[in-house]
Amino acid sequence: MQINWLWGFIDKTGKIVIAPKYKYAFEFSEGLANVQKSEKYGFIDKTGKTQIKFKYEEKADFTEGLAAVKISGKYQFINKAGKLAIPTTFDEAENFDGGLAEVSIGRLTYVGTLTADNIGKINNNVKSGYIDKTGNFIWVNK
């Protein structure tokens, strides 16, 4: 629910249970909601208590006990205690689904104007594929 450009939460009867004080607020996922204060995102519980500090750069959701959060331009996976769950950082990361998450390390780069004639000169220094919950690549796109 939004009042005066700030978001909060109501219950099924329409009663306010978490006062509107967030720039953005998203659905609860696995007991936590991702909300934005100022320019950073964090996680609150259903009472409105901050469970994971406001330090992330993008919205994230918990799936299968982990969330892909962006900090300092890179993605990492945290657990519901806010602790780093997978030590590797990624340039792109999706949520876990069926025990796997799609991730990539590195980016496609090219200096100059890209045309059909020089498209093969793109620096493809990217490792992408799927990781398990320990961070091991179980399939790599070649």
Order of alpha helices (4+ residues) and beta strands (2+ residues): beta-beta-beta-beta-beta-beta-beta-beta-beta-beta-beta-beta-beta-beta-beta-beta
